[in-house]
Amino acid sequence: MNLPLPRPLSIRGKLTLAALAPLIVVLILVTVAIVYLINAYIVGDTQKRVRNEMDSARAVYLRELERIRDVVRFTAHSDATSRSLSQGQSALLLDELASIERREQLDILGISDPLGRTLHPEAPITAFSPFMERSLYQGSFAGTALLTAEQMQELSPDLARKARIALIDGDKPSEAFETRGMFLVSVAPVRDKAGHVLGFLYGGKLLNKHLSLVDEIQKIIYGEEKFDGIERGSATLFLGDRRIATTIRLDDGSRALGTQVSPQVAKAVLEEKQSWLGRARVIDEWYLTAYEPLLDIDGQPIGALYVGLLEKPFMALKARVGGILFGLLLLGSGIGYLLAREISRHLSRPLLALDAMAQRVAAGEKHLQLPETGKDEIGHLTRTFNHMAAALNERETQLNSMNQQLEEKVRERTRQLEERNDELIRTRDELLRSEKLAAVGSLAAGVAHEINNPAAIIRGNVEILLMDLPPGAEGREEAEEILKQTERISRITQNMLTFAREQAIHPRPVEVNNLLDDIVAQVSHQVSIGTVEIIRQFGTDLPPLMTDEERLRQVFTNLLINALQAMNGQGDLTLRTRLVKGAVEVTVQDTGPGISENIRNAIFNPFFTSKKHGTGLGLSTAYGIVQSMGGKIEVESREGEGSLFRVILPQKA
C-alpha cells in the first residue's frame, strides 16, 4: 500500500517559522541577559556606592579628629596659655581650660608639665606619653587611642563610668562589661617665646556612646530614608569586635551597643588590618556593608568604622524588574508571531513575479542546471537564479583577478618608494648632524681658546684682590661673585674644548654592569640624589665590550646626572642592560617631567639646553662619543611621564 506523500510546507509557512523561531530565541536570550546585567549592575553599583559611603564616613570621622586637633593646637599656641603656665597661674589656666572643654564639647582637656605630670595634684599621665613625644617634632599630634579604665581614672573619675558598656552575646545581655575607652586624642606642646617646652596640652573625645557622631554620619550619607519602617543605611563605631556607638537598633528600639561583629569580619579587619566589603547580616537584617580598621598611634587595629546599606530595597527592585521582563517576553512573542504571519503572507506573493523577472535577465546565457531544492516557490527561484548567477560569477571572477593583480603591483611599488624615502631622510639627517657637529666643534675650539686667556687673567687679578680684602670689607662680595663667574666661564670653555676634540677611541675590555655600578656610587658627589630610588635591572649574559672605558663613563655619567636633575630629588631611576642581536643595550629611564615634543629633536644639538645654568654640550658630546664607537643613542619621552635614553653599542668599537 502506497502511503500519500506529505504535502510540502508552503513558502508562507516556512517564512513564518523562520521569522518566529529566531525571534523567540532572541527574546529569551535578551531577557536572560538583561536580568543578569541588571543584577550585576545593581551589585556593582551598590558596592561602589558603599565604598563611596565609607569614604564619606571616614571624612566625617577625620573631620571630628581635626576639630579636636585645632582646639588643642590653637589653645596651646595662645599667648595666654604660655603666659599663665610660665607665671605659675595654674588655677586660672585650669579654669580657662574647663571653660573651653565645655564649649567645645570635649571629654578631656588638660595640661601637664614637661615631664608629663598634672599640675594639681602632681601625678604622671601615662595615657598620652607617646602622643607627647611625637608632638615635640610635629608641633601637634592627633590620632585614635585606646585607654584602660585605670588610665581614664587618672584623667577624670567620670570617664571610666561614662565609657562602661554592657556586652550582649546573642540575644541576651551578659554579665561582662567593656571597661576600656576609645578616644579621639590630640596633644600639642606649650612653648615660651624662646621655644622652651613649658608643658603639654592634651584633649580628647570619648567615642564610647558617642551617638551624635554616628548619627551625623548616617544623616550625611543616607539622610532620613526608610524602607518598610527600617533605616536604609546605618553607621557604627567598634572597639575591638563590640559596637560602642551605632545607629543599629534592637527589637525594643534601643541602640545595639555591646553587640558583636561576625568572626569573619573581625578576622579580616582586626587581625589582618584589611578593609572588608560584602554582604553581612547585622542583628536580624541583611546589609551591604563596608568595614575599615581604626588604628592606634603604633598602627595596631583597636576598632573599626562601619557603614551599611539595607539589602531589602535592592531585592525588591530585582523581583520587580524580573516580573516586568517576563511579561515583556510573553508580549513580544505574541506580537512577533502576528507580525511573522503577516510578513510571510506578503512575501510569498512577489516570489513568482521575481522568478519571471530573473528569467528575462538571464535570457541568452548558457543554462546551468543545479539540483532542485524543492517543489515550492523557492524551487522556481533557485532554477532562475542559477542562470543569472553563472553569468555574473564568471564576469566577477575575471574582474576580481585583474583588480588583485593591479592592487598587488601598486602595494609593491608603494612599499619600495617608502623604503627609499625613509633611507634618504635618515641619510640626510645624519649628514646634516655630522656637518653641524664638525662646524660647531671648530668654532667651539677657537672660541674656548680665545676666552680662556682673558678669563685666566681676570681670575688671577681677582684672587690677588681678595687677598687684600679682609672678610666683610666693602667690595669683597662683588669680587667673590666675579671669581665665581670666571670659574663658570672656565668650566664652559673646558666643555667646549672637550666637545671640539676628535673622539679618539682607546679600546680595552669593559664590563658595562660594573661600570654602571661604579658611576652610581660616585654620581652623588656631583649631584644630589635626594630620595631617588635607583633600580638596577642588569642582564647576566653581557659580554665585555672592546671600547674606551673613560669615554663610555663620560656618556653614562652625563645621562645619569641629567636624569637625577630632572627628577629634582624624588622618583625612580631605572638602569637596564641586555644583549640584543649581538649588541649591548643600556637604558636610563627616569620618572621626571619628560621632554616636550617641540624640543625633543634638538636635545643632541650643540649648545641647546633647557637648564638655567647648562652649556648644552653634554648630550651632544655623548652623541658624538657613541657614534665614534659605532653605536647609536635614542630618546623616548612624553611630557609628564619621564624620559628613557637608550644606548646601543657593538661588542667592538
Secondary structure, DSSP 8 states (H G I E B T S, - for coil): ----------HHHHHHHHHHHHHHHHHHHHHHHHHHHHHHHHHHHHHHHHHHHHHHHHHHHHHHHHHHHHHHHHHHHSHHHHHHHHTT-HHHHHHHHHHHHHHTT-SEEEEE-TTSBBSSS--B--TTHHHHHHHHHHS-EEEEEEE-HHHHHHH-HHHHHHH-EEEEETTEEEEEEE--EEEEEEEEEEE-TT--EEEEEEEEEE-TT-HHHHHHHHHHHHTT-EETTEESEEEEEEETTEEEEES-B-TTS-B-TT-B--HHHHIIIIIS---EEEEEEETTEEEEEEEEEEE-TTS-EEEEEEEEEESHHHHHHHHHHHHHHHHHHHHHHHHHHHHHHHHHHHHHSHHHHHHHHHHHHTTTS---------SSHHHHHHHHHHHHHHHHHHHHHHHHHHHHHHHHHHHHHHHHHHHHHHHHHHHHHHHHHHHHHHHHHHHHHHHHHHHHHHHHHHHHHHHHHHHHS-TT-TTHHHHHHHHHHHHHHHHHHHHHHHHHS------EEE-HHHHHHHHHHHHTTTS--TT-EEEEE--SS---EEE-HHHHHHHHHHHHHHHHHHHTT-SEEEEEEEEETTEEEEEEE--SS---HHHHTTTTSTT---SSS--S-HHHHHHHHHHHTT-EEEEEE-TTS-EEEEEEEESB-
